[in-house]
Amino acid sequence: MNLPALRNSTRATEVWGIISRLYARASRALGNSRITKEKAIMLEWLNTHIAYWHWLVLGLLLVTAEIFVSGFVLFWFGLAALFMGVLLMAVGMPITAQLVIWAGLSIALVFLWQKFIKPNWKDRTTSGMALEALTGQVGSVIETNIGKARGRLRFPAPILGEDEWMFMSTSEIAVGERVKVLNISGNTLVVGPL
């Protein structure tokens, strides 16, 4: 398949001509029928000078910028820009259609992420979530609570940066017994026998 031939084909020109006429009708219906000479010159310049690689560079910049920004939103705008770059390699279109498709695809991708993908995404880290990270963990008692209000236990691997924690329990637990974390009370774990 010859991509430049497809891009400059009569069929593609006809399709984008129809889209441009629909856009013009919508603009007139919204009261934006006055296009100044400067705007027309600017649109013509953008139509002739914006190439597919501009979209690819924009997409890579947005995806890279996601590293420095939280929220995982710029990634989807960058992905849509990359899609536009690939689409423009195959089919030519005016800048207004490019921007509309890019904006629509970006918004759709962010919506799909927020509504369907993110809620089902499992966070496998335990940092920043003390109750969720500690509840259900199993450790060994290294200092008994017999005759005292609190004892000390050790986990096989550090949890939230610590491998030894103070604990309290309603029952007396001897050294070496394994216990399960049931809850957290301040900086002390509430445990029960395993």
BAMI-928879 format. One record per residue: residue in one letter; x, y, z of N, C-alpha, C, CB in turn. Coordinates in nm, 4 decimals. Glycine has a CB too. Example, Ala and Ser with C-alpha at 12.3 -4.5 7.8 and 13.67 -1.06 7.14 Angstrom:
// residues 2
['A',[1.3190,-0.5690,0.7800],[1.2300,-0.4500,0.7800],[1.3200,-0.3300,0.7800],[1.1308,-0.4473,0.9046]]
['S',[1.2850,-0.2250,0.7080],[1.3670,-0.1060,0.7140],[1.2900,0.0030,0.7870],[1.4084,-0.0598,0.5725]]
This chain:
// residues 194
['M',[0.0849,-0.1174,0.0000],[0.0000,0.0000,0.0000],[0.0892,0.1233,0.0000],[-0.0964,0.0000,0.1220]]
['N',[0.0640,0.2145,-0.0873],[0.1414,0.3368,-0.0993],[0.0762,0.4441,-0.0125],[0.1513,0.3828,-0.2481]]
['L',[0.1352,0.4739,0.1039],[0.0750,0.5682,0.1989],[0.0631,0.7099,0.1435],[0.1562,0.5711,0.3260]]
['P',[0.1666,0.7677,0.0779],[0.1483,0.9029,0.0248],[0.0365,0.9102,-0.0789],[0.2777,0.9521,-0.0366]]
['A',[0.0227,0.8036,-0.1580],[-0.0855,0.8034,-0.2570],[-0.2210,0.8005,-0.1874],[-0.0719,0.6828,-0.3526]]
['L',[-0.2317,0.7228,-0.0795],[-0.3562,0.7161,-0.0053],[-0.3855,0.8501,0.0625],[-0.3505,0.6034,0.0984]]
['R',[-0.2816,0.9123,0.1165],[-0.2993,1.0395,0.1867],[-0.3496,1.1479,0.0927],[-0.1683,1.0834,0.2514]]
['N',[-0.3000,1.1494,-0.0295],[-0.3378,1.2532,-0.1252],[-0.4480,1.2069,-0.2202],[-0.2164,1.2966,-0.2050]]
['S',[-0.5110,1.0970,-0.1873],[-0.6119,1.0434,-0.2774],[-0.7348,1.1337,-0.2838],[-0.6521,0.9032,-0.2336]]
['T',[-0.8064,1.1215,-0.3913],[-0.9271,1.2012,-0.4124],[-1.0328,1.1654,-0.3100],[-0.9818,1.1808,-0.5541]]
['R',[-1.0424,1.0400,-0.2760],[-1.1430,0.9956,-0.1789],[-1.1215,1.0615,-0.0418],[-1.1391,0.8422,-0.1648]]
['A',[-0.9967,1.0650,0.0034],[-0.9672,1.1281,0.1314],[-0.9987,1.2771,0.1269],[-0.8206,1.1062,0.1692]]
['T',[-0.9679,1.3404,0.0157],[-0.9986,1.4833,0.0002],[-1.1486,1.5064,0.0043],[-0.9405,1.5376,-0.1316]]
['E',[-1.2250,1.4188,-0.0590],[-1.3709,1.4320,-0.0571],[-1.4256,1.4163,0.0847],[-1.4352,1.3282,-0.1502]]
['V',[-1.3747,1.3174,0.1577],[-1.4230,1.2936,0.2937],[-1.3962,1.4151,0.3808],[-1.3566,1.1685,0.3545]]
['W',[-1.2746,1.4684,0.3775],[-1.2424,1.5830,0.4617],[-1.3113,1.7095,0.4124],[-1.0919,1.6041,0.4664]]
['G',[-1.3441,1.7156,0.2826],[-1.4242,1.8269,0.2316],[-1.5637,1.8252,0.2923],[-1.4331,1.8213,0.0785]]
['I',[-1.6213,1.7054,0.3023],[-1.7538,1.6912,0.3650],[-1.7474,1.7310,0.5119],[-1.8058,1.5460,0.3513]]
['I',[-1.6430,1.6853,0.5812],[-1.6277,1.7205,0.7223],[-1.6113,1.8713,0.7380],[-1.5069,1.6469,0.7838]]
['S',[-1.5335,1.9341,0.6499],[-1.5143,2.0789,0.6573],[-1.6451,2.1537,0.6353],[-1.4110,2.1239,0.5547]]
['R',[-1.7271,2.1063,0.5400],[-1.8575,2.1713,0.5154],[-1.9484,2.1546,0.6366],[-1.9259,2.1122,0.3889]]
['L',[-1.9479,2.0359,0.6984],[-2.0284,2.0164,0.8188],[-1.9808,2.1068,0.9317],[-2.0235,1.8700,0.8632]]
['Y',[-1.8497,2.1212,0.9438],[-1.7944,2.2107,1.0460],[-1.8365,2.3547,1.0200],[-1.6409,2.2003,1.0500]]
['A',[-1.8330,2.3962,0.8940],[-1.8737,2.5332,0.8593],[-2.0214,2.5552,0.8907],[-1.8465,2.5618,0.7098]]
['R',[-2.1047,2.4558,0.8613],[-2.2480,2.4683,0.8929],[-2.2692,2.4784,1.0441],[-2.3272,2.3475,0.8359]]
['A',[-2.1970,2.3968,1.1199],[-2.2106,2.4024,1.2653],[-2.1627,2.5369,1.3187],[-2.1319,2.2880,1.3313]]
['S',[-2.0558,2.5904,1.2618],[-2.0062,2.7207,1.3052],[-2.1084,2.8304,1.2776],[-1.8740,2.7533,1.2355]]
['R',[-2.1707,2.8260,1.1594],[-2.2739,2.9261,1.1270],[-2.3930,2.9125,1.2199],[-2.3197,2.9119,0.9808]]
['A',[-2.4296,2.7894,1.2522],[-2.5440,2.7675,1.3412],[-2.5146,2.8201,1.4816],[-2.5796,2.6176,1.3472]]
['L',[-2.3880,2.8168,1.5213],[-2.3500,2.8658,1.6530],[-2.3174,3.0147,1.6530],[-2.2318,2.7881,1.7042]]
['G',[-2.3256,3.0785,1.5371],[-2.3008,3.2216,1.5286],[-2.1562,3.2580,1.5053],[-2.3472,3.2870,1.6518]]
['N',[-2.0735,3.1650,1.4639],[-1.9318,3.1910,1.4395],[-1.9027,3.1971,1.2897],[-1.8451,3.0830,1.5059]]
['S',[-1.9869,3.2599,1.2142],[-1.9717,3.2595,1.0691],[-1.8637,3.3544,1.0210],[-2.1020,3.2950,1.0040]]
['R',[-1.8211,3.4482,1.1044],[-1.7192,3.5436,1.0629],[-1.5810,3.4853,1.0864],[-1.7350,3.6767,1.1380]]
['I',[-1.5132,3.4532,0.9814],[-1.3747,3.4090,0.9908],[-1.2915,3.5206,0.9292],[-1.3508,3.2694,0.9178]]
['T',[-1.2094,3.5807,1.0113],[-1.1284,3.6913,0.9625],[-1.0196,3.6397,0.8697],[-1.0666,3.7691,1.0794]]
['K',[-0.9637,3.7326,0.7949],[-0.8585,3.6969,0.7011],[-0.7383,3.6392,0.7754],[-0.8167,3.8191,0.6180]]
['E',[-0.7074,3.6940,0.8942],[-0.5934,3.6453,0.9720],[-0.6153,3.5011,1.0176],[-0.5693,3.7359,1.0936]]
['K',[-0.7385,3.4715,1.0606],[-0.7693,3.3345,1.1029],[-0.7589,3.2383,0.9858],[-0.9098,3.3271,1.1646]]
['A',[-0.8070,3.2805,0.8704],[-0.7997,3.1950,0.7520],[-0.6545,3.1691,0.7129],[-0.8757,3.2590,0.6346]]
['I',[-0.5701,3.2726,0.7218],[-0.4285,3.2557,0.6889],[-0.3614,3.1623,0.7897],[-0.3566,3.3926,0.6860]]
['M',[-0.3955,3.1795,0.9185],[-0.3375,3.0942,1.0205],[-0.3794,2.9473,1.0010],[-0.3790,3.1435,1.1594]]
['L',[-0.5074,2.9240,0.9734],[-0.5535,2.7873,0.9501],[-0.4865,2.7270,0.8278],[-0.7051,2.7841,0.9335]]
['E',[-0.4706,2.8047,0.7240],[-0.4049,2.7545,0.6029],[-0.2591,2.7197,0.6323],[-0.4133,2.8590,0.4890]]
['W',[-0.1913,2.8057,0.7102],[-0.0524,2.7777,0.7451],[-0.0432,2.6495,0.8272],[0.0089,2.8957,0.8229]]
['L',[-0.1324,2.6336,0.9265],[-0.1316,2.5124,1.0080],[-0.1614,2.3889,0.9243],[-0.2327,2.5240,1.1210]]
['N',[-0.2553,2.4010,0.8302],[-0.2894,2.2864,0.7449],[-0.1713,2.2429,0.6593],[-0.4082,2.3205,0.6550]]
['T',[-0.0871,2.3367,0.6184],[0.0241,2.3003,0.5301],[0.1527,2.2672,0.6056],[0.0508,2.4126,0.4333]]
['H',[0.1659,2.3124,0.7312],[0.2926,2.2946,0.8014],[0.2901,2.1911,0.9139],[0.3353,2.4246,0.8570]]
['I',[0.1743,2.1512,0.9629],[0.1695,2.0502,1.0687],[0.1726,1.9121,1.0028],[0.0412,2.0675,1.1588]]
['A',[0.2767,1.8369,1.0333],[0.2947,1.7039,0.9749],[0.2732,1.5972,1.0820],[0.4358,1.6899,0.9116]]
['Y',[0.2743,1.4739,1.0381],[0.2503,1.3623,1.1299],[0.3533,1.3582,1.2422],[0.2519,1.2304,1.0537]]
['W',[0.4777,1.3950,1.2117],[0.5822,1.3853,1.3129],[0.5627,1.4867,1.4256],[0.7183,1.4050,1.2489]]
['H',[0.4922,1.5962,1.3991],[0.4621,1.6904,1.5072],[0.3762,1.6216,1.6142],[0.3893,1.8164,1.4514]]
['W',[0.2793,1.5432,1.5686],[0.1927,1.4709,1.6623],[0.2718,1.3636,1.7364],[0.0732,1.4072,1.5880]]
['L',[0.3626,1.2966,1.6666],[0.4431,1.1935,1.7322],[0.5320,1.2547,1.8404],[0.5292,1.1187,1.6290]]
['V',[0.5939,1.3690,1.8111],[0.6780,1.4361,1.9104],[0.5931,1.4827,2.0281],[0.7525,1.5559,1.8472]]
['L',[0.4774,1.5427,2.0006],[0.3884,1.5864,2.1079],[0.3473,1.4678,2.1956],[0.2636,1.6555,2.0494]]
['G',[0.3138,1.3560,2.1315],[0.2751,1.2364,2.2060],[0.3862,1.1867,2.2960],[0.2342,1.1269,2.1110]]
['L',[0.5087,1.1815,2.2439],[0.6216,1.1358,2.3251],[0.6493,1.2325,2.4398],[0.7469,1.1200,2.2382]]
['L',[0.6373,1.3632,2.4146],[0.6578,1.4615,2.5214],[0.5528,1.4472,2.6312],[0.6544,1.6035,2.4642]]
['L',[0.4275,1.4269,2.5944],[0.3213,1.4127,2.6939],[0.3366,1.2843,2.7748],[0.1849,1.4151,2.6259]]
['V',[0.3702,1.1760,2.7065],[0.3900,1.0489,2.7776],[0.5094,1.0609,2.8724],[0.4118,0.9317,2.6770]]
['T',[0.6156,1.1265,2.8285],[0.7325,1.1467,2.9139],[0.7006,1.2401,3.0298],[0.8490,1.2025,2.8323]]
['A',[0.6208,1.3421,3.0055],[0.5843,1.4371,3.1115],[0.5044,1.3695,3.2222],[0.5037,1.5534,3.0532]]
['E',[0.4396,1.2585,3.1918],[0.3615,1.1866,3.2928],[0.4501,1.1378,3.4068],[0.2884,1.0680,3.2292]]
['I',[0.5780,1.1208,3.3806],[0.6712,1.0788,3.4853],[0.6760,1.1824,3.5971],[0.8121,1.0568,3.4268]]
['F',[0.6630,1.3097,3.5616],[0.6787,1.4183,3.6580],[0.5468,1.4689,3.7155],[0.7510,1.5321,3.5936]]
['V',[0.4356,1.4207,3.6650],[0.3037,1.4677,3.7079],[0.2242,1.3474,3.7583],[0.2280,1.5406,3.5907]]
['S',[0.1575,1.3643,3.8704],[0.0763,1.2534,3.9203],[-0.0622,1.2580,3.8574],[0.0657,1.2578,4.0743]]
['G',[-0.1304,1.1495,3.8603],[-0.2678,1.1449,3.8129],[-0.2900,1.0572,3.6922],[-0.3129,1.2803,3.7816]]
['F',[-0.1858,1.0260,3.6179],[-0.1966,0.9369,3.5016],[-0.2969,0.9891,3.3998],[-0.2369,0.7964,3.5459]]
['V',[-0.2934,1.1203,3.3708],[-0.3831,1.1814,3.2721],[-0.3067,1.2187,3.1462],[-0.4520,1.3059,3.3308]]
['L',[-0.1888,1.2795,3.1616],[-0.1112,1.3206,3.0444],[-0.0774,1.2015,2.9552],[0.0173,1.3912,3.0880]]
['F',[-0.0650,1.0852,3.0146],[-0.0348,0.9644,2.9370],[-0.1392,0.9424,2.8282],[-0.0280,0.8414,3.0290]]
['W',[-0.2670,0.9599,2.8616],[-0.3739,0.9340,2.7659],[-0.3782,1.0398,2.6563],[-0.5078,0.9281,2.8374]]
['F',[-0.3481,1.1660,2.6908],[-0.3391,1.2702,2.5886],[-0.2222,1.2417,2.4950],[-0.3234,1.4096,2.6536]]
['G',[-0.1106,1.1936,2.5520],[0.0040,1.1569,2.4698],[-0.0250,1.0383,2.3807],[0.1226,1.1269,2.5568]]
['L',[-0.0967,0.9403,2.4332],[-0.1334,0.8238,2.3527],[-0.2232,0.8650,2.2362],[-0.2041,0.7181,2.4398]]
['A',[-0.3164,0.9567,2.2617],[-0.4035,1.0060,2.1544],[-0.3228,1.0836,2.0503],[-0.5153,1.0955,2.2122]]
['A',[-0.2218,1.1598,2.0931],[-0.1365,1.2324,1.9988],[-0.0550,1.1345,1.9142],[-0.0426,1.3292,2.0742]]
['L',[-0.0048,1.0289,1.9756],[0.0667,0.9260,1.8985],[-0.0259,0.8615,1.7955],[0.1246,0.8180,1.9928]]
['F',[-0.1495,0.8360,1.8348],[-0.2475,0.7807,1.7420],[-0.2697,0.8767,1.6244],[-0.3810,0.7526,1.8148]]
['M',[-0.2787,1.0072,1.6539],[-0.2974,1.1060,1.5476],[-0.1793,1.1061,1.4515],[-0.3165,1.2458,1.6072]]
['G',[-0.0574,1.0926,1.5044],[0.0604,1.0874,1.4184],[0.0559,0.9687,1.3239],[0.1865,1.0814,1.5024]]
['V',[0.0175,0.8540,1.3771],[0.0074,0.7338,1.2928],[-0.1061,0.7496,1.1912],[-0.0160,0.6072,1.3803]]
['L',[-0.2179,0.8068,1.2340],[-0.3310,0.8283,1.1430],[-0.2935,0.9238,1.0303],[-0.4521,0.8833,1.2199]]
['L',[-0.2196,1.0289,1.0623],[-0.1801,1.1251,0.9593],[-0.0804,1.0668,0.8599],[-0.1208,1.2482,1.0239]]
['M',[-0.0079,0.9617,0.8985],[0.0799,0.8955,0.8026],[-0.0022,0.8312,0.6909],[0.1669,0.7896,0.8731]]
['A',[-0.1218,0.7886,0.7245],[-0.2058,0.7185,0.6276],[-0.3050,0.8107,0.5572],[-0.2808,0.6072,0.6963]]
['V',[-0.3600,0.9070,0.6297],[-0.4677,0.9899,0.5746],[-0.4406,1.1358,0.6094],[-0.6073,0.9449,0.6291]]
['G',[-0.4480,1.2225,0.5104],[-0.4332,1.3656,0.5363],[-0.5667,1.4254,0.5790],[-0.3792,1.4384,0.4115]]
['M',[-0.5612,1.5258,0.6659],[-0.6840,1.5917,0.7106],[-0.6496,1.7318,0.7588],[-0.7543,1.5100,0.8234]]
['P',[-0.7475,1.8202,0.7611],[-0.7220,1.9569,0.8080],[-0.6941,1.9600,0.9585],[-0.8415,2.0477,0.7751]]
['I',[-0.6300,2.0675,0.9998],[-0.5895,2.0798,1.1401],[-0.7092,2.0796,1.2337],[-0.5087,2.2068,1.1606]]
['T',[-0.8207,2.1371,1.1921],[-0.9383,2.1385,1.2798],[-0.9877,1.9972,1.3060],[-1.0509,2.2230,1.2183]]
['A',[-0.9881,1.9143,1.2042],[-1.0302,1.7749,1.2223],[-0.9294,1.7009,1.3103],[-1.0449,1.7036,1.0851]]
['Q',[-0.8012,1.7302,1.2927],[-0.6985,1.6671,1.3755],[-0.7202,1.7006,1.5228],[-0.5582,1.7118,1.3309]]
['L',[-0.7443,1.8285,1.5502],[-0.7632,1.8719,1.6886],[-0.8899,1.8131,1.7498],[-0.7683,2.0238,1.6956]]
['V',[-0.9966,1.8070,1.6711],[-1.1221,1.7506,1.7213],[-1.1052,1.6021,1.7526],[-1.2357,1.7711,1.6188]]
['I',[-1.0415,1.5291,1.6621],[-1.0197,1.3856,1.6841],[-0.9282,1.3637,1.8042],[-0.9592,1.3194,1.5580]]
['W',[-0.8206,1.4418,1.8134],[-0.7278,1.4280,1.9251],[-0.7957,1.4578,2.0582],[-0.6082,1.5203,1.9059]]
['A',[-0.8700,1.5667,2.0646],[-0.9385,1.6026,2.1893],[-1.0430,1.4982,2.2265],[-1.0043,1.7405,2.1765]]
['G',[-1.1215,1.4543,2.1277],[-1.2242,1.3539,2.1545],[-1.1645,1.2220,2.2011],[-1.3082,1.3308,2.0306]]
['L',[-1.0588,1.1782,2.1344],[-0.9942,1.0526,2.1725],[-0.9289,1.0652,2.3103],[-0.8892,1.0116,2.0670]]
['S',[-0.8667,1.1792,2.3385],[-0.8035,1.2004,2.4694],[-0.9065,1.1935,2.5809],[-0.7308,1.3359,2.4732]]
['I',[-1.0162,1.2635,2.5633],[-1.1217,1.2642,2.6656],[-1.1809,1.1251,2.6822],[-1.2327,1.3651,2.6290]]
['A',[-1.2010,1.0552,2.5709],[-1.2562,0.9193,2.5782],[-1.1609,0.8258,2.6526],[-1.2842,0.8647,2.4365]]
['L',[-1.0307,0.8365,2.6256],[-0.9341,0.7504,2.6933],[-0.9268,0.7803,2.8431],[-0.7962,0.7668,2.6303]]
['V',[-0.9288,0.9093,2.8799],[-0.9274,0.9447,3.0224],[-1.0537,0.8931,3.0902],[-0.9151,1.0982,3.0411]]
['F',[-1.1683,0.9071,3.0241],[-1.2944,0.8577,3.0804],[-1.2884,0.7063,3.0990],[-1.4136,0.8958,2.9894]]
['L',[-1.2427,0.6336,2.9973],[-1.2334,0.4874,3.0077],[-1.1390,0.4470,3.1216],[-1.1845,0.4267,2.8739]]
['W',[-1.0277,0.5185,3.1365],[-0.9343,0.4892,3.2442],[-1.0004,0.5111,3.3798],[-0.8086,0.5760,3.2314]]
['Q',[-1.0612,0.6268,3.3986],[-1.1188,0.6609,3.5288],[-1.2391,0.5737,3.5638],[-1.1596,0.8069,3.5307]]
['K',[-1.3200,0.5414,3.4654],[-1.4464,0.4723,3.4915],[-1.4319,0.3197,3.4983],[-1.5467,0.5083,3.3844]]
['F',[-1.3513,0.2623,3.4095],[-1.3506,0.1168,3.3978],[-1.2188,0.0503,3.4371],[-1.3838,0.0792,3.2585]]
['I',[-1.1071,0.1085,3.3989],[-0.9794,0.0398,3.4214],[-0.9260,0.0655,3.5614],[-0.8763,0.0840,3.3180]]
['K',[-0.9192,0.1906,3.6034],[-0.8602,0.2256,3.7328],[-0.9306,0.1599,3.8516],[-0.8624,0.3749,3.7504]]
['P',[-1.0655,0.1535,3.8550],[-1.1286,0.0883,3.9709],[-1.0934,-0.0598,3.9843],[-1.2784,0.1026,3.9616]]
['N',[-1.0606,-0.1265,3.8757],[-1.0271,-0.2683,3.8798],[-0.8770,-0.2934,3.8922],[-1.0794,-0.3364,3.7564]]
['W',[-0.7987,-0.1874,3.8911],[-0.6541,-0.1981,3.8986],[-0.6151,-0.2340,4.0410],[-0.5856,-0.0664,3.8537]]
['K',[-0.5388,-0.3382,4.0579],[-0.4956,-0.3820,4.1903],[-0.3653,-0.3130,4.2258],[-0.4793,-0.5357,4.1958]]
['D',[-0.3638,-0.2439,4.3390],[-0.2427,-0.1804,4.3885],[-0.1692,-0.2827,4.4725],[-0.2741,-0.0511,4.4706]]
['R',[-0.0548,-0.3256,4.4260],[0.0183,-0.4322,4.4932],[0.1219,-0.3790,4.5935],[0.0869,-0.5194,4.3900]]
['T',[0.1250,-0.2487,4.6137],[0.2176,-0.1937,4.7114],[0.1490,-0.1828,4.8463],[0.2702,-0.0566,4.6662]]
['T',[0.2284,-0.1761,4.9513],[0.1707,-0.1609,5.0848],[0.2123,-0.0301,5.1488],[0.2115,-0.2768,5.1737]]
['S',[0.2885,0.0525,5.0802],[0.3320,0.1782,5.1404],[0.2175,0.2775,5.1445],[0.4505,0.2372,5.0633]]
['G',[0.2120,0.3530,5.2540],[0.1118,0.4569,5.2673],[-0.0250,0.4053,5.3077],[0.1005,0.5308,5.1400]]
['M',[-0.0380,0.2774,5.3360],[-0.1678,0.2201,5.3717],[-0.1490,0.1307,5.4941],[-0.2294,0.1394,5.2519]]
['A',[-0.1308,0.1914,5.6102],[-0.0948,0.1166,5.7293],[-0.1959,0.0070,5.7626],[-0.0812,0.2106,5.8461]]
['L',[-0.3229,0.0400,5.7718],[-0.4230,-0.0594,5.8108],[-0.4313,-0.1708,5.7080],[-0.5603,0.0063,5.8284]]
['E',[-0.4403,-0.1342,5.5813],[-0.4507,-0.2354,5.4768],[-0.3237,-0.3194,5.4660],[-0.4805,-0.1694,5.3432]]
['A',[-0.2087,-0.2565,5.4907],[-0.0820,-0.3276,5.4779],[-0.0599,-0.4258,5.5919],[0.0327,-0.2290,5.4723]]
['L',[-0.1037,-0.3900,5.7115],[-0.0732,-0.4722,5.8281],[-0.1806,-0.5740,5.8617],[-0.0508,-0.3850,5.9457]]
['T',[-0.3064,-0.5438,5.8333],[-0.4142,-0.6357,5.8686],[-0.3953,-0.7682,5.7947],[-0.5526,-0.5737,5.8353]]
['G',[-0.3964,-0.8758,5.8727],[-0.3828,-1.0093,5.8154],[-0.2401,-1.0605,5.8105],[-0.4389,-1.0102,5.6786]]
['Q',[-0.1418,-0.9743,5.8383],[-0.0024,-1.0176,5.8362],[0.0249,-1.1093,5.9558],[0.0934,-0.8951,5.8381]]
['V',[0.1166,-1.2016,5.9371],[0.1504,-1.2982,6.0413],[0.2943,-1.2748,6.0854],[0.1309,-1.4446,5.9909]]
['G',[0.3152,-1.2693,6.2168],[0.4490,-1.2496,6.2716],[0.4720,-1.3400,6.3914],[0.4699,-1.1036,6.3110]]
['S',[0.5956,-1.3411,6.4407],[0.6336,-1.4229,6.5564],[0.6612,-1.3322,6.6749],[0.7579,-1.5107,6.5248]]
['V',[0.6128,-1.3752,6.7911],[0.6321,-1.2975,6.9137],[0.7767,-1.3129,6.9586],[0.5336,-1.3433,7.0263]]
['I',[0.8451,-1.1991,6.9854],[0.9836,-1.2022,7.0332],[0.9933,-1.1500,7.1764],[1.0741,-1.1194,6.9406]]
['E',[0.8859,-1.0854,7.2245],[0.8789,-1.0396,7.3629],[0.7343,-1.0591,7.4081],[0.9253,-0.8882,7.3776]]
['T',[0.7147,-1.1413,7.5082],[0.5801,-1.1785,7.5501],[0.5050,-1.0624,7.6153],[0.5867,-1.2952,7.6461]]
['N',[0.3735,-1.0756,7.6164],[0.2893,-0.9775,7.6858],[0.2367,-1.0329,7.8179],[0.1721,-0.9354,7.5965]]
['I',[0.2903,-1.1451,7.8608],[0.2454,-1.2056,7.9870],[0.2863,-1.1147,8.1032],[0.3054,-1.3496,8.0052]]
['G',[0.1873,-1.0697,8.1771],[0.2114,-0.9808,8.2898],[0.2307,-0.8350,8.2487],[0.3316,-1.0275,8.3655]]
['K',[0.2224,-0.8059,8.1220],[0.2389,-0.6685,8.0718],[0.1229,-0.6359,7.9780],[0.3765,-0.6510,7.9981]]
['A',[0.1060,-0.5108,7.9471],[-0.0002,-0.4685,7.8559],[0.0393,-0.4912,7.7093],[-0.0336,-0.3206,7.8789]]
['R',[0.1712,-0.4859,7.6843],[0.2170,-0.4961,7.5460],[0.3339,-0.5922,7.5340],[0.2566,-0.3589,7.4927]]
['G',[0.3491,-0.6449,7.4106],[0.4634,-0.7285,7.3775],[0.5248,-0.6798,7.2476],[0.4226,-0.8770,7.3667]]
['R',[0.6193,-0.7552,7.1937],[0.6849,-0.7175,7.0682],[0.6833,-0.8378,6.9748],[0.8315,-0.6679,7.0930]]
['L',[0.6580,-0.8107,6.8455],[0.6594,-0.9183,6.7464],[0.7460,-0.8787,6.6289],[0.5168,-0.9518,6.6991]]
['R',[0.7869,-0.9796,6.5529],[0.8718,-0.9568,6.4356],[0.8070,-1.0246,6.3152],[1.0175,-1.0109,6.4591]]
['F',[0.8088,-0.9510,6.2027],[0.7610,-1.0058,6.0757],[0.8794,-1.0603,5.9978],[0.6853,-0.8982,5.9928]]
['P',[0.8562,-1.1595,5.9112],[0.9663,-1.2162,5.8318],[1.0290,-1.1131,5.7375],[0.9161,-1.3356,5.7508]]
['A',[0.9508,-1.0174,5.6914],[1.0008,-0.9128,5.6019],[0.9483,-0.7787,5.6531],[0.9565,-0.9385,5.4524]]
['P',[1.0255,-0.6721,5.6381],[0.9782,-0.5416,5.6862],[0.8452,-0.5018,5.6207],[1.0842,-0.4337,5.6587]]
['I',[0.7578,-0.4468,5.7034],[0.6294,-0.3961,5.6558],[0.6233,-0.2495,5.6950],[0.5075,-0.4776,5.7155]]
['L',[0.6019,-0.1654,5.5970],[0.6016,-0.0202,5.6172],[0.7327,0.0257,5.6795],[0.4830,0.0220,5.7060]]
['G',[0.8419,-0.0378,5.6392],[0.9748,0.0032,5.6824],[1.0223,-0.0553,5.8140],[0.9783,0.1481,5.6925]]
['E',[0.9404,-0.1320,5.8834],[0.9794,-0.1895,6.0128],[0.9528,-0.3394,6.0131],[0.9031,-0.1211,6.1292]]
['D',[1.0416,-0.4147,6.0764],[1.0143,-0.5586,6.0900],[0.9736,-0.5950,6.2323],[1.1373,-0.6400,6.0493]]
['E',[0.9956,-0.5042,6.3302],[0.9516,-0.5280,6.4673],[0.8477,-0.4242,6.5066],[1.0713,-0.5246,6.5650]]
['W',[0.7390,-0.4730,6.5706],[0.6292,-0.3857,6.6105],[0.5837,-0.4218,6.7517],[0.5111,-0.3963,6.5105]]
['M',[0.5341,-0.3219,6.8242],[0.4707,-0.3455,6.9540],[0.3302,-0.3996,6.9264],[0.4659,-0.2132,7.0419]]
['F',[0.2832,-0.4893,7.0149],[0.1481,-0.5422,6.9976],[0.0768,-0.5487,7.1313],[0.1518,-0.6812,6.9324]]
['M',[-0.0544,-0.5569,7.1252],[-0.1370,-0.5841,7.2435],[-0.2413,-0.6863,7.2017],[-0.2046,-0.4522,7.3005]]
['S',[-0.2836,-0.7639,7.3020],[-0.3788,-0.8706,7.2738],[-0.4642,-0.8935,7.3979],[-0.3057,-1.0019,7.2310]]
['T',[-0.5845,-0.9471,7.3767],[-0.6727,-0.9797,7.4892],[-0.6273,-1.1075,7.5586],[-0.8180,-0.9945,7.4413]]
['S',[-0.5465,-1.1874,7.4906],[-0.4963,-1.3110,7.5520],[-0.3452,-1.3002,7.5704],[-0.5324,-1.4357,7.4649]]
['E',[-0.2913,-1.3822,7.6612],[-0.1476,-1.3832,7.6840],[-0.0815,-1.4714,7.5784],[-0.1140,-1.4333,7.8275]]
['I',[0.0255,-1.4207,7.5206],[0.0928,-1.4913,7.4115],[0.2395,-1.5090,7.4492],[0.0785,-1.4137,7.2756]]
['A',[0.2895,-1.6326,7.4373],[0.4268,-1.6651,7.4760],[0.5236,-1.6346,7.3616],[0.4378,-1.8135,7.5171]]
['V',[0.6497,-1.6242,7.3949],[0.7554,-1.6012,7.2953],[0.7593,-1.7178,7.1969],[0.8942,-1.5832,7.3642]]
['G',[0.7735,-1.6872,7.0702],[0.7809,-1.7890,6.9656],[0.6482,-1.8212,6.9001],[0.8377,-1.9132,7.0219]]
['E',[0.5372,-1.7848,6.9628],[0.4062,-1.8105,6.9022],[0.3852,-1.7185,6.7828],[0.2927,-1.7910,7.0057]]
['R',[0.3078,-1.7702,6.6884],[0.2744,-1.6896,6.5701],[0.1390,-1.6239,6.5919],[0.2731,-1.7769,6.4403]]
['V',[0.1302,-1.4965,6.5521],[0.0070,-1.4188,6.5700],[-0.0299,-1.3507,6.4383],[0.0239,-1.3130,6.6836]]
['K',[-0.1571,-1.3165,6.4315],[-0.2095,-1.2499,6.3123],[-0.2579,-1.1107,6.3517],[-0.3252,-1.3330,6.2470]]
['V',[-0.2264,-1.0104,6.2705],[-0.2670,-0.8731,6.2987],[-0.4150,-0.8575,6.2661],[-0.1814,-0.7715,6.2175]]
['L',[-0.4910,-0.8076,6.3647],[-0.6347,-0.7877,6.3472],[-0.6707,-0.6412,6.3235],[-0.7091,-0.8395,6.4686]]
['N',[-0.5945,-0.5507,6.3867],[-0.6261,-0.4088,6.3774],[-0.5036,-0.3289,6.4216],[-0.7511,-0.3729,6.4642]]
['I',[-0.5169,-0.1958,6.4161],[-0.4115,-0.1067,6.4629],[-0.4717,-0.0088,6.5619],[-0.3439,-0.0317,6.3445]]
['S',[-0.4015,0.0129,6.6736],[-0.4446,0.1107,6.7724],[-0.3269,0.2054,6.7956],[-0.4914,0.0414,6.9069]]
['G',[-0.3301,0.3208,6.7312],[-0.2164,0.4137,6.7364],[-0.0975,0.3536,6.6667],[-0.1802,0.4491,6.8811]]
['N',[0.0156,0.3382,6.7407],[0.1343,0.2757,6.6850],[0.1492,0.1305,6.7301],[0.2572,0.3546,6.7240]]
['T',[0.0444,0.0760,6.7880],[0.0479,-0.0597,6.8412],[-0.0478,-0.1475,6.7623],[0.0121,-0.0613,6.9915]]
['L',[-0.0027,-0.2693,6.7339],[-0.0869,-0.3640,6.6603],[-0.1742,-0.4417,6.7562],[-0.0013,-0.4603,6.5767]]
['V',[-0.2961,-0.4662,6.7172],[-0.3876,-0.5532,6.7931],[-0.3810,-0.6884,6.7232],[-0.5384,-0.4952,6.7986]]
['V',[-0.3376,-0.7929,6.7982],[-0.3177,-0.9239,6.7369],[-0.3999,-1.0296,6.8087],[-0.1694,-0.9623,6.7385]]
['G',[-0.4101,-1.1431,6.7416],[-0.4761,-1.2600,6.7975],[-0.3956,-1.3824,6.7629],[-0.6204,-1.2732,6.7461]]
['P',[-0.4111,-1.4904,6.8407],[-0.3360,-1.6123,6.8109],[-0.3756,-1.6669,6.6733],[-0.3601,-1.7192,6.9205]]
['L',[-0.2806,-1.7305,6.6105],[-0.3048,-1.7854,6.4769],[-0.3726,-1.9197,6.4835],[-0.1751,-1.7976,6.4002]]
